[in-house]
Amino acid sequence: MDEIRAQGARGVWGFTMVHRSTLLGVVLGLALVAPSAASAQVDPNAGPPLYPDIVEALPAQLQIQKAQQRDILRFTTVHLNVGAGPLQVRGGGQIAPCVIDGIAYDQCTVSTQQILDAQRRVAAEQPAGTALFHPQHNHWHQGAVALFDLRTTLDDPSTALANGVKITFCFVDVVFIGDPGTRKDHPVNYGECNGDLQGLDPLWGDSYHQSTPLQELDVTAVADGVYYLTHTADPENHWAESNEGNNFAWVKVRLFTQGGNRKVSILDHSPCAPVPAVCDVGGNP
């Protein structure tokens, strides 16, 4: 089957970025099969694989908006690749309908992560979940990219009082996080929300502004007080990374009421490591 290529809509939110919508990520009844060994693109001459390392910038630009009598906590998040190799994801080629959280989509495909070597040859492949075509925004999204919650105890997800869905995004190189003097040596290799190829190069980040659908939690029923807003990348462990233990970021927040309106302030946050951009690229918390 021919590869499907869909052009992504474009937009600007603070810096150059791809306009995207978000959905949720667990696929039910997907009638697709993974690529066979015969269709694998692993290069027998490839060198050692260079793995990505996806870390999260702190949730930033927090605010509470009133929407239809509900209090909605909104925030910006940024995925950063601090690994030696890119996160590269290809579609499976076979397109079929699927159902995600009760919503039917006409075009879905299996995804495959390709791990590249220093010459960008495919050194290894592995299944990477599911991608879907979003008709309203005319581009493709990878499934289960991130999960948010608001909890009372940092290390205990069972204390969550507000849970998000496993949202999906397209991956593109949006903001360079390396030394500005080396920017010319790091061209954009992933710039479209295509079904056949998406990714995030080393020293690049992909940002999701707080105005994006589902960059939000409903806190209407959450009492004023101190909580932890947490962000987990790759919650279903679809990607092979050099470090699987740093996909979690948090900010400690206080919810309060002032002048009849709900407000939020940040009290503390997870460490600004392994790169300063963890705290800087998403905006000053």
HELIX and SHEET records of a PDB file:
HELIX    1   1 ALA A   37  SER A   39  5                                   3    
HELIX    2   2 PRO A  157  THR A  159  5                                   3    
HELIX    3   3 PRO A  180  ASP A  185  5                                   6    
HELIX    4   4 ALA A  277  ASP A  280  1                                   4    
SHEET    1   A 2 ARG A  10  VAL A  12  0                                        
SHEET    2   A 2 THR A  16  VAL A  18 -1                                        
SHEET    1   B 5 VAL A  27  LEU A  28  0                                        
SHEET    2   B 5 ALA A  96  ILE A 100 -1                                        
SHEET    3   B 5 ILE A 103  LEU A 116 -1                                        
SHEET    4   B 5 LEU A  87  GLY A  91 -1                                        
SHEET    5   B 5 GLN A 198  LEU A 200 -1                                        
SHEET    1   C 6 VAL A  27  LEU A  28  0                                        
SHEET    2   C 6 ALA A  96  ILE A 100 -1                                        
SHEET    3   C 6 ILE A 103  LEU A 116 -1                                        
SHEET    4   C 6 VAL A 122  HIS A 134 -1                                        
SHEET    5   C 6 HIS A 139  ARG A 151 -1                                        
SHEET    6   C 6 ALA A 160  ASN A 163 -1                                        
SHEET    1   D 6 VAL A  27  LEU A  28  0                                        
SHEET    2   D 6 ALA A  96  ILE A 100 -1                                        
SHEET    3   D 6 ILE A 103  LEU A 116 -1                                        
SHEET    4   D 6 VAL A 122  HIS A 134 -1                                        
SHEET    5   D 6 HIS A 139  ARG A 151 -1                                        
SHEET    6   D 6 ILE A 167  PHE A 169 -1                                        
SHEET    1   E 8 VAL A  27  LEU A  28  0                                        
SHEET    2   E 8 ALA A  96  ILE A 100 -1                                        
SHEET    3   E 8 ILE A 103  LEU A 116 -1                                        
SHEET    4   E 8 VAL A 122  HIS A 134 -1                                        
SHEET    5   E 8 HIS A 139  ARG A 151 -1                                        
SHEET    6   E 8 GLY A 225  ALA A 233 -1                                        
SHEET    7   E 8 PHE A 248  GLN A 258 -1                                        
SHEET    8   E 8 ASN A 261  HIS A 269 -1                                        
SHEET    1   F 3 ILE A  54  GLU A  56  0                                        
SHEET    2   F 3 ARG A  70  ASN A  81 -1                                        
SHEET    3   F 3 ALA A  60  ALA A  67 -1                                        
SHEET    1   G 4 ILE A  54  GLU A  56  0                                        
SHEET    2   G 4 ARG A  70  ASN A  81 -1                                        
SHEET    3   G 4 TRP A 204  TYR A 208 -1                                        
SHEET    4   G 4 VAL A 175  PHE A 176 -1                                        
SHEET    1   H 3 ILE A  54  GLU A  56  0                                        
SHEET    2   H 3 ARG A  70  ASN A  81 -1                                        
SHEET    3   H 3 GLU A 216  ASP A 218 -1                                        
END                                                                             
